[in-house]
Amino acid sequence: MRALYVTPSSFRTVNAGALRNLNIANSLVREGHEVRLLIGDAPQDPIAPEWEELAENGVTISAVGGARTGRWSKLRRVLGGTPIDAEHIGWADAVVLYNPSPFQYMRVARDRRKVRRLVVDLSEWLAPSDLPGSWTSPYTWAYELFMRFLPTIVGRKGHVLAISRPMAEWIGKGGARVLVVPPLSDAEAQTADVPETATTIVLSGSGIAKHGKDAAGLSRIVRLAETEPEALRDLVFHILGAVDSPTADRIAALGGRTRFVQHGWTDWPGSVHVVKNADWLLLLRDPDVRRHRLGYPSKVTEALTLGVPVIVNRCGGTTDYLDDGVNALILDEITDVELTRVLDRARSLRLRHRDDRFRPSAWTVRLSDAVFG
């Protein structure tokens, strides 16, 4: 059968949203289906060369979006979505809309005679602060109202793929049939480097200045290094992503008392290599933030697929696939005392078990049933 998967994601780089899109498409293709992936990039935009190797035969990637420059380009994507023409809809046995915009969903849903089966794939609910103009913009209100009423809009006849259990519980309030699909990963890495004698921990440096989703771990570790450096003895922290200047200055002021290795922005294969060579991945998120609570960090399932255990806190459904002391160490709360306790455990534990539960090949039947029925 044939699926049209429509996403606002950019494929100019290898990123979490685009990886989710492609891995779901790959899973369907492995079950014998054909998938057209309509992406949000403009036709003239260059696509990262890695996608050609990552895509299965049977997945066609077509750039049909608009330019991503200009102040209002994000609003256009959030509200209007990736364009879909009648030929695409007529070709497909099922249409999958990834994080659909209000107007895109309404356009597709109102013509149910042409759309044989409509499926929504939800991975996040953006906050007003994520949108241009925040609450001062009428577009933000349109998006927020659409999301708040989406369980009712989708209704009992709806079909949904949800990234986490909390997301599934919320969208399922209207009676929709929901399959929880965590971030899938086929990540592989080259042979590991010579291991360090110290315990190595990977964390993200991106977004710390803007309170990004993955900034809490680095912020907490730097503060602990300043106040209780003994708690971080024999630990080496590898930082993926850019670090803002104030944080970089604080790290430099430590004078090497705590070891930080800053990798900066790396391509996806590079970041996979760094994680593969680590003993742990550390990722902390705020359970009071809706986007954190309803989502699921792709870095967690990617690390587990590579055989690297994770250090996380309880936030939404993040711990659903984790067992403390088996493939993870879990913080009950984000405090210096709790983090120190968990890091002390991390020094003496070596938990490397490759987890294949999140590979696209493990989801072929479930996704085929959810998308095509």
N, C-alpha and C positions, 0 to 999 in steps of 0.2 A: 504494500500500500504506500501512498505518498503523503508526506507531511510537509507543510509550509511552516517553518519556524521563523517568526518575525521578532527582531530584537533591536533596541536602540544602541546596543553596545558597539564600541569602536574596536576594529580588528587591526588598527595601525600598530598596536603593541599587543603582547600576550598579557592579558589581565584577567582578574577573577570572573567578571561577568561574562566575557567572551569565552573563557574556558568552560563555564557552566553550559553555555549555549552549544558549543561544539561537542562537549562530552555527551550531552543528551542526544544530539543528532547522531553521533557515532554509535551510541548504544542502540538506537532505532535501526540504523543501517545494519548492524551486526545481527539483527533479528530478521533481516531480509527486506527491509523497507527502503524507500528512497526519500531523501530530505533535501529541500531547498532552504538555505539559510539566508534570509534577507537581513542585511546588517545596516546599521545607521550611518556608515561612512558614505561620503560622496563617491561617485564612480571614479573620479580622478585621484582620490586619496590612495596612497600606497598602503598595501596590506603587509603586515609583518611576514617575512619569509617562512617563519616557523609553522604557520598555519597549513602550508602545503604538505608538510610532513605529518602534522598532527591529524589532519582530516582523513577519514576513511573514504575509500572509493564508494561512491553513492551519495556523498554529501557535496552539494554545489553551493558555493558561497558567492552571493551577489550583493554588491554595494549599491544601494538605491536611495540613500539618505541625502541630506544636504550638507553644506559646508559647516565645519565646527568652529568657525571663527566668528567673532562678534559677540556682543554682550547678551543678545537674546537667543543665541543658538541653543543654549541648554533649555530655555523655556519652550522653544519650538519642539525639541525632542520630547520633553516631559509631557507636553500637552497634545501635540499633534502626532508624535510617534513616527516610526518608519513607514514610508508610503507603501501601500499595497494596491495593486491594480487588479481588475477583474480577471485577467488572464491567470494570475497567480492563484487566486481563490478558486477559479474553475478547475485548475489542475489538481488541487489538493483534496485528499480524502479527510484530512484534518488540518486545522489551522491552530498553531500554538503561538500565543502572544506572551512575550516575556516582559514582565513589569509594564503592562500596557498603559498608555496614556488615556485620560478620560475620553478624548474625542476619537482616538483610534479604536478603543473598545466599542464605543457606541456605533461607529461607522460599520464595523464588522458584524456586531451582534444584531443590528437591525435588519440585516439581509440574510436571515437564517435559511432562506430557500436555496441560496448559493453556497453557504457555509455548511458543509455536511456535519462537521463536528468541531466545536470551538473549545479549546483548552487554554487555561491561563497558567503561566509559570511565574510564581511570585517568589522573589528573593529579598525584597526590602520594601519598607515604607519610609520614604524620605521625610525628613523634618522640614518645617518651613525655613529654617536657617540654611538648609541645603539648596534652596531655590533663590534665584535673583529677586530682590525686593522683599523677601521674607513675607511677613503678614501684611505689608503695605501693598502688595500686588494682588489684583483680582485673580490672576492665574494661580497663585498659591492657594487661594480659597477654593478655586475650582478643583484643584488636585486633591486638597485635603478632604473636601466633601465627597468626592468620588471614592477615595480610599475608605472613608468611614462607612459608606453605604455599599461598598463592594460585596460583602457577604450576601446582602439582600439582592443586589443587582445580578450577581451570578446565579443565586437561587438554587433550588433543589435539583434542577436539571443540569447544573454546571459541573464542569470537570476542571480540577485544579492540581497542579504540581506545586508543592510548598517546600521551601528550603529547610524548614525546621518544624518541630512539633508545636511550639507556640504559634507559629504562623498558620499551621494547619488547623489548630483549635479555633483561631480567630476567624479565618475565612470560611470554616465549616459551619459557622453559626447559622448560615442561611440554608443549610442542608446539602451543600455541594458535596460531590464525591472527591475526596482529596487523597493524594498519594504524597507522603513525605519523601522528598528526594534531596538528600544532603549534597553539598558540593562534591562532584565526582572528580576523580583524578587518575590519569594514566602516567603520572610523573615518573621518570626514571632519571638516574644520575650516573655519571662516570664513576669509575672505581674510586673509592674513598681515599682521601689524602692520608698521610701518616698521622695517626691520632696524637693529640696533645696529651701531656700527662695531667693537665688541669681539666676540670669539667667545663665544657663549652656550651654556651646557651645562646641561641639566636633570638633576637627580638627586632621589632620594627621601629625605625626612627621617623617614618613619614607621618606627617600630620600633627606633630606635637604642638606646633605653634597655633594651629587652628583646632586643637582638641579633636583630632581625627580618631577614627575608630580604634586604631591600633597603637595609639600614642601613650596609653596609660602605663604600659609595662616599662618603657624606657624612662618615663618621668619618675616613676616610683624607684627604679633601680638607681638612677642618678642621685636622687635625694638620700637613699640609703647609703650610697657610697660617700656622701658628704657628712652624714651624721654617725653612721655605724659601719665604717669600712671593714671591720673584722668580720661582719656578717657575710661579706662577699669574698673572703679569702679563698684562694685556689679556684676561683671562677674566672672565666674569660667570656665576655659578652660581645657577640658579633652583631652589629647593627646593620640591617638592610634598609635602604631608603635614605633620603636626605635628612639631615639633622639641622634644625634652624640654628642661627648664629648664637643666641643666648645659651642654648643647651650645649653647643659645641664648646663655648667658652667655659662653661661649668665643668665639662669633661676634661678640658685641658688644664684647668686649675687644680684638678685632683693630682696632677703630677705623676700619674702612673700608679698610684696606690691601688686603684682598681683597674684591671685591664679591659679596655674597650678597643675593638677593631671595627672601624667604620668603612663599610663597603660602598656607601653611597648608592646612587641609582644603578642597578644592574639589570640586564635583560633577564627574561624568565629562566633560561637554562642556567644562567649564572646564579640566580637566587636559589634554584633547586639544588645546585652543587653545594652552596654554603650550608643549606639546611641538612643535606645528606651527610655532611661531615661533622655535624654537631651532635652533642649528647642529648640536648633538649631544645624544644621550641617554647618560648614563653610568650603568652598572649593574654592580656587582661582587658576585660570590657565592663562597662558600667551597666548593671542590671536595671538602673532607673531610666536609662535612655531607650526609647521605643525601638529605634533602629537596631540597637545592639541586642535587645531582648528578643525581637522577632526574627532576626537574621541568624546566620550561622557562618563562622569564619572559615573561608576556604583554606586558609593556611593550616588549620588543624587537620583536616582530612588529607591534605597533601603531605603533611609531615608523617602522618600515620601510614600512608601508602609507601612512603620512603623508608619506613621502619624506625622513625624518630619519635620518641614519646613527647608529650606536651605537658606544659605547666599552665593551667588555666584556673580562672575563678568560676564560681557558679553564676551563670548568666543565661536566662532563657533555657534553650535546649542544648547548650554547648556541651554539657556533660553526658548527654544521652548515649553516646557511643564509647564512653570512657569508663575505665575501672581504675580507681586509685591504687597505685602500686603495681599495676599490670601494664597499662599503656599511657598512664598519666599520673600527675600529682595535682590534686585539686585543692584550691584555696576556698575555705568557707566564706571568707570576707577579704576585702583588699585593705589590709593594714600592714604596717611595718613588722609587727610581731608575727603575723601569720605568714608573710612572705619570707621572713628569716627562717621560720620553722620549716617551710617547704624547701627552701634552697639548701638547708642543712641535710634534708633527706636526699636531695638530688645529687649531692656529692658522693654518696655511697651506693646509689642505685644505677644499674646499667640495664635499661629495658629496651632492647632492640628487637621488635617483632614486626615483620612486614605485614601490613593489614590490607587484604585485597577486597574488603567489603565495599570500598568506594570506587572501584574500577568500573568503567562503563560496561564491561563484559558481564558484571554481576547484576546488572539492572535491565538487561535486554527484555526479558519476559514481562517484568512489572511495568516498565515504561511503555512497551507495546500495548499492553492491556489498557493502561491509563489513557494513552493518546488515541488509540483506535477502537477500543472496546471489544 
